[in-house]
């Protein structure tokens, strides 16, 4: 899959394609259905497939403090799109210039001059351009003018419920990992690089891998039984905590801390993928370090039972 970052990096050989535009957070079954249809169109028209997405997502630009939790950071999203078989992804930096761009100029610069799109698939509620002035009707009109077809994405349903990023966030918040996995078409996972932490866990026999989530808000909070890929040929079992940690100048960040069972290798700097199997409990405060230690032991025992991991002798 080819990755193009920004309008300015579109080249003449990117001209001529079938395309879709959206946030595609989570790359769930609905998004995957759109990409499959796009690839069918591409094969029919003998054109490559192009997915256009934004970084940051528009709501993160306009409403940083109240933007919804991310299901996937950009790296995870690109990997999930790649696995669908799409030919190319164009990532547009959502900045002041793009936010202020009139809708007609956006269509002309991106779809006409940049991509030379012959077919475009978007939701009928898709809005774009300065003040969200652009809509499906404008796209249809400009498509007729410039020679590209515009089609409405079909709503994807699972057991009569619409599959959406919003629905998946709700399921994750409720601790329904199975429901989220059904909508995603895969277990919910988070990837990241292992960094140094405060090393308090090792003082009570629970050393942890610390992974910065690179998210302002996390869809998960609490303690989970997990499997970790990237360190061995098969997933390694463990227990994980996701919560808010204080940073400098009163800022906070979400941190994922994972304790792997019966594992003692140094893995700083390694890139791992954490699969969430079952939620054990919400995050909570403890009156003493000893109470915290006892709860961590109980969490570990429960996670071992769920994952079928016996205590080492």
BELSUL-V615765 format. One record per backbone hydrogen bond with DSSP energy under -1.0 kcal/mol. CO is the residue of the C=O (numbers start at 1). NH is the residue of the N-H. If there is no record, write none. Layout:
co: [CO:CO]
nh: [NH:NH]
This chain:
co: [2:4:6:7:11:12:17:18:19:20:28:29:30:31:32:33:34:35:36:37:38:39:40:41:42:48:49:50:51:52:53:55:57:57:58:59:63:63:73:74:75:76:77:78:79:81:82:87:88:89:90:91:92:93:95:96:101:102:103:104:105:106:107:108:110:111:115:118:119:120:122:123:128:129:130:134:135:136:137:138:139:140:141:142:143:143:149:151:156:158:161:164:165:166:167:168:169:170:171:172:175:176:177:178:179:180:181:181:183:188:190:192:194:200:201:201:202:209:210:211:217:222:223:223:224:225:225:226:227:228:229:236:237:238:239:240:241:242:243:245:248:251:253:254:255:256:257:258:259:267:270:272:273:274:275:278:281:288:289:290:291:292:293:294:295:296:297:298:299:300:301:302:303:304:304]
nh: [89:91:9:10:14:15:118:50:121:52:32:33:34:35:36:37:38:39:40:41:42:43:44:45:47:18:88:20:90:22:92:94:60:61:62:63:66:67:77:78:79:80:81:82:83:84:85:2:51:4:53:6:55:95:99:100:130:106:107:108:109:110:112:113:115:117:16:149:19:151:153:126:134:132:133:128:139:140:141:142:143:144:145:146:147:148:120:122:163:161:158:168:169:170:171:172:173:174:176:175:177:180:181:182:183:184:185:186:29:276:274:272:269:203:204:206:205:258:195:256:70:242:280:281:240:277:278:238:275:236:273:228:261:226:259:224:257:222:255:253:251:247:245:213:243:211:241:209:239:270:194:192:229:190:227:225:223:292:293:294:295:296:297:298:299:300:301:302:303:304:305:306:307:308:309]
